[in-house]
Amino acid sequence: AGNAILAGDILQVTPTRRHVSFMYSYPNYIPLNATKVLGIKAALEPFAFDHIYGAWSNQNVIGDAKAAFSASVARYLAAIA
C-alpha cells in the first residue's frame, strides 16, 4: 500500500533497489545533466511516495522511496560535478 512513482526510462532504479540514477540515453551512455536532474527533483518534491516502480521487473524501490530518491539525487549530482 502507499503512494508510488511509476518510473520511465530517465529515472532508473539501480540493481541494489535502494537508489535511482538518471540517464539521457542508456544505449549511448549519455548521462542526464544537473539542470535536468534538479528539474525532476523539483517536479517530484511536492508528492509523497513510498515506492518507485522501475521500467523493468524486479527494479523497484519498495518502502522509503522518497528518501532513497532524495539521497540518489545528491549522490548523482556529486558524481557528475
PEMOBEL-V800485 format. One record per backbone hydrogen bond with DSSP energy under -1.0 kcal/mol. CO is the residue of the C=O (numbers start at 1). NH is the residue of the N-H. If there is no record, write none. Layout:
co = {CO;CO}
nh = {NH;NH}
This chain:
co = {3;3;5;10;12;14;19;21;25;26;30;30;33;34;35;36;37;38;39;40;41;44;49;50;51;52;53;56;59;61;64;65;66;67;68;69;70;71;72;73;74;75;76}
nh = {50;51;53;23;21;17;14;12;30;29;24;25;37;38;39;40;41;42;43;44;45;47;66;65;5;61;7;59;54;52;68;69;70;71;72;73;74;75;76;77;78;79;80}
